[in-house]
Amino acid sequence: MAAAAIWSVGYGCGVKNIQLSLPRKNTRSFFRRIYFSSASFKRSQHSLAENRRVFLKCAAENTTHTDEESGGNISRGILMWRAIKLPMYTVALIPLTVGSAAAYFQMGRFFGKRFLILLVSSVFVIAWINLSNDVYDFDTGADKNKKESVVNLFGSRTGPHIAAWMLLAIGFSGLGFVAAEAQSRLPILLLSFSILCGYVYQCPPFRLSYVGLGEPLCFAAFGPFATTAFYLLQSGMREVSVSSTIIASSFLVGLTTTLILFCSHFHQIDDDKVVGKFSPLVRLGTERGSQIVTISVAALYSPLLFLGLSQALPILSIVLCSLTLPVGISVANFVQENHKDKDKIFKAKYLCVRLHTIFGAALATGLVCARLFARKKLPHAILL
């Protein structure tokens, strides 16, 4: 029957032929199917058009949301994550790791218990720095527009202020415990100087960061002071023995740490100017500041060959650190391209944290492996 219908249409017999060749009941059913198929097709077209409109609307809303987020309308969860500053705690891990690796490279010793206590204590000290910095910047108005400030998030300075000093007390107690166990005064003296740098950096009445001395203080605190102190505590020696290896290592760690602090001010220049906080970027501007970043990255990698040839660092450390050069270049390029964009340049400090972590890990790995691959017999490798 269907073949007859198609045959009739194919020979141009029209609708009448179809009606003649089909029973009346089937004819009605046939046209009903044609009608509903046509209606279904129209509904499908309408549905596709409607879906397209919905898709475009969602895309527009997503773009608006992205723009709003970059402009500061960020969810509380993201703000809390930024306030915690978890990636920043690598500045507690890397000096300790590099100092311990340098001690292992020269003395063949590693005190696991001391490492864990020093790590936890250092994290507490860094938490003190972060919290107290938010409190005192809130007092001066520098963090007025900083939504991820702990004080702005919780609406009170008292709680973070008390918590900050409690964390410092716990952290310093842990550092003192390890120094007492090691029976060495110089390490705790160096760590005290490191903490003092953090205090005068941000706390009244000094607030030396407001006169542009934050970066030198940061370099001294995390480089020569902290890294050297951890080296002495892990070396197991009571007498003072500072070698070219730890001097070179502390210089490199201090440089990468300072780069994090420097790049964290790019997006805060306007607010810093209002409250009279003359950081180096306020004085230099973003253009010259981006050039300083490039120079700093060059200063980080340029001495590596000399340090290897002079045997201040093992060749394996030089090779591994050199392999991180693409990360350093990416930091310099990102800052050069985005230093005028306040929304994008915010990410620069996290790229510096990545460089700091990868470079420090490469340096420490080279020191440890150089000792492991040495031909001479190892002393006690791990002491608990």
Secondary structure, DSSP 8 states (H G I E B T S, - for coil): -HHHHHHHHHTT-HHHHHHHHS-HHHHHHHHHHHHHHHHHHHHHHHHHHHHHHHHHHHHHHHHHHHHHHHHT---HHHHHHHHHTGGGGHHHHHHHHHHHHHHHHHH---BHHHHHHHHHHHHHHHHHHHHHHHHHHHHHTTTTT-TT-HHHHHT-SHHHHHHHHHHHHHHHHHHHHHHHHHT-HHHHHHHHHHHHHHHHHHSTTT-GGGGT-HHHHHHHIIIIIIIHHHHHHHHT-SS----HHHHHHHHHHHHHHHHHHHHTTGGGHHHHHHTT---HHHHHHHHHHHHHHHHHHHHHHTTHHHHHHTTSS-HHHHHHHHTTHHHHHHHHHHHHHHTT-HHHHTTHHHHHHHHHHHHHHHHHHHHHHHHHT-SS------B-
